[in-house]
């Protein structure tokens, strides 16, 4: 375990039709900045050196700067945040001063009509301002997360590479994660195999990021592109080094499962450090590859 993803809220101001909300069950209970800081401290003692804040949309928390500042007190190497970018222009500088190192910004399209279709909102301009604000605040490298959707945005990949390069950002092309039961999303699924072959043929350098689900990073003359392929990919689970915390303070060993959560928050609130450490070890022991058995890696 090298990294911890902490969901700080279930709330979001967008409604992306494919969103899995970190696989977290909804809850009205939220952790305080101090409790989140304590969790980061414990994680660091167990060897987790990277903390990523997620949601929902983490910038919906009015105390998000305080949360980052509390985590920054722990001996972690990196604090990052994943965001839809709509509120980022308001917070980028403050977050950088508080200790945030970098951001992942969800940006699936550069076209307003497609943005509205995907997110249910017309806030594309706000996201684009957020990208510029993050770069100007020194939250680098900025990563742009593009979920590739068949028939919607899979014709925009070259435009997205150019946009990312212009801003000194890294483009992450992400395979749509299909939930159990499909939920009507399979028609948007786009296998990234041919896109990855194209990136590979154009790359002037290549990196296999073993500590990041063995994802592939291609350095093109135009800029850097990472390929994230979770579906039917045993390597994705095999090289997972993450543990998650839900917004209500439960340790979550796997994105795709909610039947093995470990309730950490009561021990944090009781200042029972030993019991909280045991919660972490219990959650780590419950880690099990989701894609296994009859599930085979995609060619």
ChimeraX attribute file (.defattr): number of C-alpha atoms within 10 A of each C-alpha:
attribute: neighborCount
match mode: 1-to-1
recipient: residues
	/A:1	15
	/A:2	17
	/A:3	23
	/A:4	23
	/A:5	24
	/A:6	27
	/A:7	28
	/A:8	27
	/A:9	25
	/A:10	24
	/A:11	18
	/A:12	17
	/A:13	16
	/A:14	18
	/A:15	14
	/A:16	17
	/A:17	11
	/A:18	18
	/A:19	16
	/A:20	14
	/A:21	19
	/A:22	20
	/A:23	16
	/A:24	22
	/A:25	11
	/A:26	14
	/A:27	12
	/A:28	9
	/A:29	11
	/A:30	17
	/A:31	19
	/A:32	16
	/A:33	19
	/A:34	16
	/A:35	19
	/A:36	23
	/A:37	21
	/A:38	20
	/A:39	25
	/A:40	26
	/A:41	20
	/A:42	19
	/A:43	24
	/A:44	20
	/A:45	14
	/A:46	14
	/A:47	13
	/A:48	21
	/A:49	20
	/A:50	20
	/A:51	27
	/A:52	20
	/A:53	26
	/A:54	25
	/A:55	25
	/A:56	27
	/A:57	24
	/A:58	23
	/A:59	27
	/A:60	17
	/A:61	17
	/A:62	9
	/A:63	13
	/A:64	19
	/A:65	21
	/A:66	18
	/A:67	22
	/A:68	26
	/A:69	22
	/A:70	20
	/A:71	25
	/A:72	20
	/A:73	13
	/A:74	18
	/A:75	17
	/A:76	19
	/A:77	12
	/A:78	16
	/A:79	23
	/A:80	22
	/A:81	24
	/A:82	23
	/A:83	26
	/A:84	28
	/A:85	28
	/A:86	22
	/A:87	19
	/A:88	23
	/A:89	19
	/A:90	14
	/A:91	16
	/A:92	26
	/A:93	19
	/A:94	16
	/A:95	24
	/A:96	20
	/A:97	14
	/A:98	18
	/A:99	19
	/A:100	26
	/A:101	19
	/A:102	24
	/A:103	25
	/A:104	26
	/A:105	25
	/A:106	19
	/A:107	22
	/A:108	24
	/A:109	23
	/A:110	17
	/A:111	11
	/A:112	14
	/A:113	13
	/A:114	17
	/A:115	20
	/A:116	17
	/A:117	14
	/A:118	21
	/A:119	19
	/A:120	15
	/A:121	16
	/A:122	15
	/A:123	18
	/A:124	22
	/A:125	13
	/A:126	15
	/A:127	21
	/A:128	17
	/A:129	16
	/A:130	23
	/A:131	30
	/A:132	15
	/A:133	19
	/A:134	26
	/A:135	19
	/A:136	14
	/A:137	19
	/A:138	16
	/A:139	23
	/A:140	18
	/A:141	16
	/A:142	22
	/A:143	24
	/A:144	28
	/A:145	21
	/A:146	24
	/A:147	22
	/A:148	24
	/A:149	22
	/A:150	15
	/A:151	11
	/A:152	15
	/A:153	20
	/A:154	19
	/A:155	13
	/A:156	15
	/A:157	17
	/A:158	11
	/A:159	12
	/A:160	22
	/A:161	21
	/A:162	15
	/A:163	18
	/A:164	22
	/A:165	18
	/A:166	11
	/A:167	16
	/A:168	16
	/A:169	22
	/A:170	23
	/A:171	27
	/A:172	26
	/A:173	24
	/A:174	20
	/A:175	20
	/A:176	24
	/A:177	19
	/A:178	18
	/A:179	16
	/A:180	7
	/A:181	8
	/A:182	10
	/A:183	9
	/A:184	10
	/A:185	15
	/A:186	15
	/A:187	10
	/A:188	17
	/A:189	17
	/A:190	18
	/A:191	18
	/A:192	19
	/A:193	14
	/A:194	10
	/A:195	15
	/A:196	20
	/A:197	11
	/A:198	11
	/A:199	21
	/A:200	17
	/A:201	11
	/A:202	14
	/A:203	18
	/A:204	11
	/A:205	12
	/A:206	16
	/A:207	12
	/A:208	13
	/A:209	13
	/A:210	15
	/A:211	14
	/A:212	16
	/A:213	21
	/A:214	19
	/A:215	18
	/A:216	20
	/A:217	23
	/A:218	21
	/A:219	18
	/A:220	18
	/A:221	11
	/A:222	15
	/A:223	19
	/A:224	22
	/A:225	26
	/A:226	24
	/A:227	21
	/A:228	23
	/A:229	23
	/A:230	20
	/A:231	19
	/A:232	18
	/A:233	18
	/A:234	19
	/A:235	17
	/A:236	21
	/A:237	20
	/A:238	16
	/A:239	16
	/A:240	19
	/A:241	15
	/A:242	23
	/A:243	23
	/A:244	26
	/A:245	26
	/A:246	28
	/A:247	25
	/A:248	23
	/A:249	25
	/A:250	22
	/A:251	26
	/A:252	30
	/A:253	25
	/A:254	24
	/A:255	15
	/A:256	17
	/A:257	13
	/A:258	14
	/A:259	9
	/A:260	16
	/A:261	20
	/A:262	21
	/A:263	19
	/A:264	23
	/A:265	21
	/A:266	13
	/A:267	16
	/A:268	22
	/A:269	15
	/A:270	10
	/A:271	13
	/A:272	11
	/A:273	15
	/A:274	11
	/A:275	15
	/A:276	21
	/A:277	19
	/A:278	13
	/A:279	20
	/A:280	23
	/A:281	13
	/A:282	16
	/A:283	22
	/A:284	18
	/A:285	10
	/A:286	15
	/A:287	16
	/A:288	14
	/A:289	17
	/A:290	17
	/A:291	19
	/A:292	14
	/A:293	8
	/A:294	7
	/A:295	12
	/A:296	12
	/A:297	14
	/A:298	13
	/A:299	7
